[in-house]
Amino acid sequence: MTGCCNVFKVELRWPEQIATSNWFPPLVYTIFNGLLAIVFVAFLIMILSDSIPDIGAFWLIYLTNWALIVETIAMVMLCISTVWAYAKLPDGPSQGKAPLFVRYTVALWYLIQPLSLIVVILYWTLINPLWDLQPVDLLGLWAHLLNWLCLLLSFFAARIPWSFKNFIWGLVFLLTYLGWTLIHFFAQIGTPSGCELYIDPECPIYDAFDWNMPMMTTIITIFALVGYAVLAGLYTAFVRCRQCCFPTPVGEVETKDGPQNVETIENAA
């Protein structure tokens, strides 16, 4: 039981690993996260304004939109946490435990990082494949590519620790959505625009992910979950790259008053 709980445990040094960046001084990093939060909120509002009048509550059936909501919440929470951490930056070293709000923020940040990439991959291979590409407007491009690039910037700019076990948060999210697809199928909720193969209540959320054909859908599910684990490994490699390219000198940390002689704030993942 303890081992299971440890998988979900969020450990970081407060406030250094939230308030400091590989790229920016603390104040600039705080502004950077504020701008990212504004961008995510603005695009979510535009997407909702564009979609809700046409499809109403059906907007909530899609994986992309689940991801957009969680990403936006996570980036707003990260902005708040960064401001909070900046205000708490010490004149010297601190080993304080992060507040619960901040730990929830980091858990969501762990969730959205590889999740955003798997949404991109699934969209450009199953929903709108690159080899049979349909036109995509700016909002669609944001939802299926640009948001991931912004999150990747956040990943490399941050000093939030990452290890392979952190993929568990996104896995729980994906399994939850998988359960939702089954509820959608058995409850015969249907889709806003119908489909060619079935009557409206029997239409799958995505044509390429159809529980009316359980064998193929199960295979896609297995590949997607294995692919997600591979992406978690990729992000673990990213953090190694981050540590190599932007090492924090041992015994030195950024504070409001400049570098201080303390332990490194970048834990090995």
Phi, psi and omega in degrees: 000319179298319179298320178297317180295325181296330178298325182267357184287134178255117182239127176201160178271124182255134002263002191302313187286350174263322188272344185249160188226157172287336188252327193237156166297159185307316181295317179296321178295322177298316178295319178304312179293327175296318179295318177299317179298318179298317180297314180296317179295317182298315181292323178296319178297317179296319180294317177298317180296328181280328190260318187301318179300332183270317188240355176058225184292344177299340178304330185279358182276347190265142180301316180305318184286325171302313182297318180300318180297312182294320179299316181294316177300316182297319182288326175293317178295323178294321176300312179298317181295323180292318177299315179300313181294322179299320179293336182263357183307129185275167170282343179217199184290152176221137178241021185296150177284136181293143176299158183301318179302318181292321179293323174297320178301312181295322177300317177294323177297319174300320183295313190281341186295292178290332179301317181299326179286321180292328174297317178300312183296315180297321181294312186278359176244325184252319187271311178226072189299144182300332181277355175217057193287133172258154181302142180233127179277181184299318181294321176293322178293322176298312185293334188239010176201303189295326178296321177297319179297321177296319179292327177293322174300316178299321181297313183283332179285333187280164169244019176292127182293151179219140170220168186302326183298340182292349179293347182300327181295314177292326178297317177300318179298313182295320178293325176297316179294323176301316176300322178296320179297326177290318176300315179301319182291308185287330178278353180051058180282324178080191182229164184292332186247004181071190180204171185277328191272338187225164170292159189309312183296339183265000182292134177286161177300314178235135179302325182279353181230082194241111180288354169292341174240078191297326182297309181296319181293323177296319178298315178299319179299314180298314179298320181295318180290320175296318178299324178296319177297322177297318179295324176298322175295323178297318179293329174295322175293322177302318183289328173297318177297318179300318181290324180287319184281329183230061181290143171270120182304136179300131181087008183222138178215146177283134169229182178301330183263016180099183183300138178238155183275087179223180179293161175300141180265354181264100178291149172292132183288000000 
